Amino acid sequence: MPLLTCTAILELALAEARKCEPSPTAFCVGCVLAVPWPDDHSQPLILSTGYSRELPGNTHAEANALAKLKALTLPQLQSLFPGPTAPPIDEILPRVDVYTTMEPCSVRTSGLSPCADALIAVGVRRCFIGVGEPPDFVECEGAQKLKDAGIEVIWVAGLEEECLKVARRGHDEK
């Protein structure tokens, strides 16, 4: 099987975003959490996915993917990792790469915890971003918050227009 590229994984995140119920007051975002295992030259393992409003409570894509990863049972985790035993989640999280169609939020108008803060709290390694969050609702500084926390931020070129088009489904034309 050919090695999944960051663009190919971001396209999986776009497929997640397309599952999102459109809203005129929020973006449709998709997220994939992956980890190269056992080393940085290995095929990335897809650990979990998420999209905006997938789980109850006005949830965002990155928060949903993290919640689903943390909820994996030992047998589910074992099925993801080759070898005799799955590593503990605390060993996995610092090696996780986040692929998100839009910059993780730095502020929530709902008052809920921002996705950038959640990613920082679990200590992910890198964040691949399809497009920056436009100022439709708030001024986002998620990428900068991640960088300030020591998380590598990588802007993926080539899918910006598609990520923004999917994100704004359900919005009046701007």
LINBEL-V800005 format. One record per helix or strand of 3 or more residues. SS is the DSSP state (A for helix, B for strand). FROM is the first residue (numbers start at 1). LEN is the number of residues. If there is no record, write none. Layout:
<<SS,FROM,LEN> <SS,FROM,LEN>>
This chain:
<<A,6,13> <B,30,7> <B,44,8> <A,61,10> <A,74,7> <A,89,5> <B,97,4> <A,115,8> <B,126,4> <A,142,7> <B,152,4> <A,160,8>>
